[in-house]
Amino acid sequence: MKLVWVIFAGLVMAEALNFPGIVFFGLSALLLVVHIVNSLGWKRGGLLVCLAMLIGWIAEVEGLRSGTIFGGRYVYRMASEWSMLSVPLPVILYWGIFIYSGFFVTKAVLRGRGGILKTALVNAGVVTAIDLFMDPIAVAKGKWTWLDGGEYFGIPWGNFVGWFAVAFVTTVIYELLTQKWADKFLSDKEVYLPPIVGYFTLWLSFVITSLKLGMRELTVMGTVAMLPVIMTSLWGWRLVRTLGKNQK
């Protein structure tokens, strides 16, 4: 899929040349659309993305209200006029992109094997690894603030427990919905590639940004969290790709 690599190059350039965030976000969304069109189709793929957005949004609303789901009280300070019950629209979209993409990265890691529980646990870890790198950067940039601080770069550990729980529950539902579509995850190697490319690009953008911010310790910790996911998913994709060639 040449278009995937073109988008990847655009994402890297957007981050390296410090283009406005909307450019990076727009290209990420385009990568997601390419995957949906070429894998499950609009109805199935759109359903999964919207489901993750809905569950993430509900968790955010309750988290902002009670300060419990994500381990503490926080407020958004993002420059966005579009929000739903104080949750900025980009945040809602991130939930959809991260969980949906993480689900297919997980399928590559597991090579389509494993039951509901195993898949949900792995994807919850894959998604939480993103936030371990992303959240400190967002706080440093002033996009949101943890009012009572926390142990991890000023963020409470409960935040990551909340991320893990939201991703876990959503993935369980994904598995129940997609059991009849399992052949798509195994038979077409291209189903795996765009999410893996997207996950790699996220990691690379976080590395660049954290180094620019002088957060070298975070660079190391975030890489420890995300890079194993990238390596194992690429290995899984390679095995599926080899299997596909042998079957021709």
C-alpha positions as CSV (number, residue, x, y, z in Angstrom):
1,M,0.0,0.0,0.0
2,K,2.0,2.9,-1.3
3,L,-0.4,5.4,0.1
4,V,0.4,4.2,3.6
5,W,4.0,5.0,3.2
6,V,3.2,8.4,1.6
7,I,1.1,9.3,4.7
8,F,3.9,8.0,7.0
9,A,6.4,10.3,5.3
10,G,4.0,13.2,5.7
11,L,3.6,12.4,9.4
12,V,7.3,12.3,10.0
13,M,7.8,15.6,8.1
14,A,4.9,17.3,10.0
15,E,6.5,16.4,13.3
16,A,10.1,17.1,12.4
17,L,9.4,20.5,10.8
18,N,7.0,21.4,13.6
19,F,3.9,21.8,11.4
20,P,0.7,22.8,13.2
21,G,-0.8,20.0,15.2
22,I,-3.9,19.9,13.0
23,V,-1.7,18.6,10.1
24,F,-0.4,15.7,12.1
25,F,-3.8,14.9,13.4
26,G,-5.4,15.1,9.9
27,L,-2.8,12.8,8.4
28,S,-3.4,10.3,11.3
29,A,-7.1,10.4,10.6
30,L,-6.4,9.8,6.9
31,L,-4.3,6.8,7.8
32,L,-7.2,5.5,9.9
33,V,-9.6,6.0,7.0
34,V,-7.3,4.2,4.6
35,H,-7.3,1.2,7.0
36,I,-11.1,1.2,7.5
37,V,-11.7,1.3,3.7
38,N,-9.2,-1.5,2.9
39,S,-10.1,-3.8,5.8
40,L,-13.6,-3.9,7.4
41,G,-15.4,-1.3,5.3
42,W,-17.2,1.8,6.5
43,K,-20.0,0.2,8.4
44,R,-17.9,-2.3,10.4
45,G,-14.8,-0.1,10.8
46,G,-16.8,3.0,11.6
47,L,-18.8,1.1,14.2
48,L,-15.6,0.1,16.0
49,V,-14.1,3.6,16.0
50,C,-17.4,5.2,17.2
51,L,-17.8,2.6,19.9
52,A,-14.3,3.4,21.3
53,M,-15.0,7.1,21.1
54,L,-18.3,6.7,23.0
55,I,-16.8,4.6,25.8
56,G,-13.8,6.9,26.1
57,W,-16.1,9.9,26.2
58,I,-18.3,8.4,28.9
59,A,-15.2,7.6,30.9
60,E,-13.8,11.2,30.5
61,V,-17.1,12.8,31.5
62,E,-17.2,10.7,34.7
63,G,-13.5,11.3,35.3
64,L,-13.9,15.0,35.0
65,R,-16.9,14.9,37.3
66,S,-15.7,12.7,40.1
67,G,-11.9,12.4,39.7
68,T,-12.1,8.7,40.2
69,I,-11.8,6.8,36.9
70,F,-8.4,8.3,36.0
71,G,-7.0,8.5,39.5
72,G,-7.4,12.2,40.3
73,R,-8.9,15.5,39.3
74,Y,-7.9,17.1,36.0
75,V,-9.0,19.8,33.7
76,Y,-8.6,20.4,30.0
77,R,-6.9,23.6,28.8
78,M,-6.8,22.7,25.1
79,A,-7.6,25.5,22.7
80,S,-10.7,23.9,21.3
81,E,-14.1,25.4,20.9
82,W,-15.6,22.0,20.2
83,S,-16.3,19.9,23.3
84,M,-19.0,17.6,24.7
85,L,-19.6,18.0,28.4
86,S,-16.2,19.6,28.8
87,V,-14.4,16.9,26.9
88,P,-12.6,18.4,23.8
89,L,-13.5,16.7,20.5
90,P,-9.8,15.9,19.7
91,V,-9.7,13.9,23.0
92,I,-12.8,11.9,22.0
93,L,-11.3,11.2,18.6
94,Y,-8.0,10.1,20.2
95,W,-9.9,7.4,22.1
96,G,-11.3,6.1,18.8
97,I,-8.0,6.2,17.0
98,F,-5.9,4.7,19.7
99,I,-8.1,1.8,20.7
100,Y,-9.1,0.9,17.1
101,S,-5.5,1.0,15.9
102,G,-4.2,-0.8,19.0
103,F,-6.7,-3.6,18.4
104,F,-5.1,-4.4,15.0
105,V,-1.6,-3.9,16.4
106,T,-2.6,-6.5,19.0
107,K,-3.8,-8.8,16.3
108,A,-0.4,-8.5,14.7
109,V,1.4,-9.2,18.0
110,L,-0.8,-12.2,18.6
111,R,-1.0,-13.2,14.9
112,G,-4.7,-13.5,15.4
113,R,-4.4,-16.1,18.1
114,G,-5.7,-15.9,21.7
115,G,-9.1,-15.6,23.2
116,I,-11.1,-12.6,24.3
117,L,-9.3,-12.2,27.6
118,K,-5.8,-12.4,26.2
119,T,-6.6,-10.0,23.3
120,A,-8.2,-7.5,25.7
121,L,-5.2,-7.6,28.1
122,V,-2.7,-7.1,25.4
123,N,-4.5,-4.3,23.7
124,A,-5.1,-2.6,27.0
125,G,-1.3,-2.7,27.5
126,V,-0.7,-1.5,23.9
127,V,-3.0,1.5,24.4
128,T,-1.8,2.4,27.9
129,A,1.8,2.4,26.6
130,I,0.7,5.3,24.3
131,D,-0.5,7.4,27.3
132,L,2.6,6.6,29.3
133,F,4.5,8.6,26.7
134,M,1.8,11.1,25.6
135,D,0.3,12.3,28.9
136,P,3.5,13.9,30.3
137,I,4.1,15.7,27.0
138,A,0.6,17.0,27.0
139,V,0.9,18.2,30.6
140,A,4.2,19.9,29.8
141,K,2.6,21.7,26.8
142,G,-0.3,22.8,29.0
143,K,-3.0,20.9,27.2
144,W,-4.4,19.5,30.4
145,T,-3.5,19.8,34.1
146,W,-3.7,17.4,37.0
147,L,-4.9,19.5,39.9
148,D,-3.3,17.3,42.7
149,G,-0.2,16.2,40.8
150,G,1.0,12.7,40.8
151,E,3.9,10.3,41.0
152,Y,4.7,9.9,37.3
153,F,5.9,13.2,35.9
154,G,3.1,14.9,37.9
155,I,0.5,12.4,36.8
156,P,-1.2,9.9,39.2
157,W,-0.7,6.2,38.4
158,G,-4.4,5.8,38.6
159,N,-4.7,7.6,35.3
160,F,-3.0,4.7,33.6
161,V,-5.1,2.2,35.5
162,G,-8.1,4.0,34.0
163,W,-6.7,3.9,30.5
164,F,-6.0,0.2,30.9
165,A,-9.6,-0.4,32.1
166,V,-11.3,1.6,29.3
167,A,-9.2,-0.1,26.6
168,F,-9.8,-3.5,28.2
169,V,-13.6,-3.1,28.3
170,T,-13.7,-1.7,24.8
171,T,-11.6,-4.6,23.4
172,V,-13.8,-7.2,25.0
173,I,-16.7,-5.7,23.1
174,Y,-14.6,-5.5,20.0
175,E,-13.9,-9.2,20.3
176,L,-17.5,-10.1,20.8
177,L,-18.5,-8.1,17.7
178,T,-15.7,-9.2,15.4
179,Q,-15.6,-13.0,16.0
180,K,-17.4,-13.5,12.7
181,W,-14.9,-11.3,10.9
182,A,-11.8,-13.2,12.1
183,D,-10.9,-14.3,8.6
184,K,-10.1,-10.7,7.7
185,F,-7.5,-10.5,10.5
186,L,-5.7,-13.6,9.3
187,S,-6.0,-13.7,5.5
188,D,-4.9,-10.2,4.5
189,K,-1.5,-9.0,5.7
190,E,-2.3,-5.4,4.7
191,V,-4.9,-5.3,7.5
192,Y,-2.0,-5.1,9.9
193,L,0.3,-2.6,8.2
194,P,-1.4,0.9,8.6
195,P,-2.0,0.5,12.4
196,I,1.6,-0.6,12.9
197,V,2.9,2.3,10.8
198,G,0.6,4.7,12.8
199,Y,1.8,3.3,16.2
200,F,5.4,3.7,15.1
201,T,4.8,7.2,14.0
202,L,3.2,8.1,17.3
203,W,6.3,6.8,19.1
204,L,8.6,8.7,16.8
205,S,6.7,11.9,17.3
206,F,6.7,11.5,21.0
207,V,10.5,10.9,20.9
208,I,11.1,14.1,18.9
209,T,8.8,16.2,21.1
210,S,10.1,14.9,24.4
211,L,13.7,15.6,23.3
212,K,12.7,19.1,22.2
213,L,11.1,19.6,25.7
214,G,14.3,18.3,27.4
215,M,12.4,15.3,28.9
216,R,15.1,12.7,28.3
217,E,14.0,10.5,31.1
218,L,10.5,10.4,29.6
219,T,12.0,9.6,26.2
220,V,13.6,6.5,27.7
221,M,10.6,5.4,29.6
222,G,8.2,6.0,26.8
223,T,10.5,4.0,24.4
224,V,10.7,1.1,26.9
225,A,6.8,1.1,26.9
226,M,6.2,1.4,23.1
227,L,9.1,0.0,21.2
228,P,8.6,-3.6,22.2
229,V,5.0,-3.3,20.9
230,I,6.4,-2.0,17.6
231,M,9.0,-4.8,17.3
232,T,6.6,-7.7,18.1
233,S,3.9,-6.4,15.9
234,L,6.3,-6.0,13.0
235,W,7.5,-9.6,13.6
236,G,3.9,-10.8,13.7
237,W,3.1,-8.9,10.4
238,R,6.2,-10.4,8.8
239,L,5.1,-14.0,9.8
240,V,1.6,-13.3,8.4
241,R,3.1,-11.9,5.3
242,T,5.3,-15.0,4.8
243,L,2.4,-17.2,5.5
244,G,0.3,-15.4,2.8
245,K,3.1,-15.8,0.2
246,N,3.4,-19.5,1.0
247,Q,-0.3,-20.0,0.5
248,K,-0.3,-18.5,-3.0
